[in-house]
Amino acid sequence: MRRKTDETDIEINYSKELSVDTKDPVLNHLLKTLFYYMEKTVMVKAEFDLKHHLWEDMGISVGQFLKEEIKDKSIKRFGSCILPMDDALVLVSIDISRAYTNIDLELKDLEAGFDLGNFKEFIYGLSRNLSATIHIKQLNGENAHHIIEASFKALGNSLKQALEESPKRESTNRVYEV
């Protein structure tokens, strides 16, 4: 799939090996982490004007890519993960049903490129375009790199669970047998 705007040009496709080139080394690292933990082999390419636009549009693109993947499929819908990374301990919980985001992170030891604002824009774009409720809560930690990377790892694990095919379509109103 491809998303092209005046600000970004993003392409995400399945591939034989995981490959990410966004021209932003931090986002490259985090997207490789996300897709690795989702166990999805993709190729991601991006051009952009501002990092803010890149992160926001990448969240939108990933959400659209995953939404297309599950179209007409029954999925487990829910996924969650508590993940440690050095000083960081992060909880991520997902319900693929409707867009809502709650991010509770406090970064104390900052590191270049690991920006909370850009991280939030990525998650907001993902949530809106996948129609997913995403809760991310920091349980411990101070280092921005560790907290944000742990969030991407836990997000990948949670998405892997939630997107897994299911023999039934879950709904609070009905359960449809497939």
Secondary structure, 3 states (H helix, E strand, C coil): CEEECCCEEEEEEECCCCEEECCCHHHHHHHHHHHHHHCCCEEEEEEECCHHHHHHHHHHHHHHHHHHHHCCCCECCEEEEEEEECCEEEEEEEEECCCEEEEECCCCECCCCCCHHHHHHHHHHHHHHHCEEEEEEEEECCEHHHHHHHHHHHHHHHHHHHHCECCEECCCCCCEEC
